[in-house]
Amino acid sequence: MSESYTVLLAPNPSVMTGPGTNTIVLGGGSAGAVVIDPADENAEHLAAIIRAGEQRGGIRRILLTHGHPDHVGGAAALRQRLGAPLYAFSRASVPAADEELADGASLALGDDRLRAIYTPGHSADHLCYLLENEQLLFAGDLISGITTNVIADLFKYLNSLRRLQSEQIAEIVPGHGPVIADPQAKIAEYIAHRLQRERQVLQALESLGRTATVPALVEHIYVDVEPRLHPVAAYSVKAHLVKLEREGRVKLRGEDSWQLL
């Protein structure tokens, strides 16, 4: 692990977050530190963030990858305690943000620069952050170290992954799970997995008489997944269907009946 950053595991484990959210503190020297995704307002977690920041010259900025609760849970409390400004892609998703960060925005961080990369798909407001000289990508929920992530817009998600294939990345620090030391292999794996799942959705529609609901497709495809996780799988299937509809390959009939064209 690079000495450029510290990972602090937030105390918010769940089915969706795995062991919890990775809160990142990085930087140092006269420029101070930034924190990415102060995920929980638990007092001990906030104190640990502040201590890690003090070891790096004090936290000067609070950055968010996106506005989901398991990534912003401690942001307001931390800002109140430190007086540090809060940065996010959009105030529409994070109303408390002091500053919006556009795609390509660059922040000085000691002798390096931290560049925001707009990577929608998991959410409409998602940013990754690339520490350019060290080629460290802080990936939020675009990529996970434990499993694939829930997707809101699969078309944009695949484009975001493909965009990262053009970046020089030595290591990925995900929002959940351990550091990924083979970044381009992992990105390629994610793309291949999504394309395989798309084929499974099309094959399931064919097998189920060319018309089926999302729950029926989930039950058909995710035979090796516990039923309690089927609602999570339904998000993925729905994202695939919306992409396929956009491409003219399926059509929504009624409220939740999808037809293969």
Protein Blocks (a to p, Z undefined) as FASTA:
>chain_A
ZZkbccdddfkbcfklonopcdddededjnopadehiabfcfklmmmmmmmmmmnopaab
dcdfblcfklmmmmmmmmmmnopacddfblklmmmbmbdcdehiacdehjbccdddddeh
jbmkbccdddfklopacekjmbcckbccddfblmlmmmmmmmmmmpccfbdcdfedcddf
blmlmmmmmmmmmmmmmmmmmmmmmmnoopacfklmmmmmmmmbcfklmmmmmmmmmmmm
mmmmmnopaccehjbpccdZZ
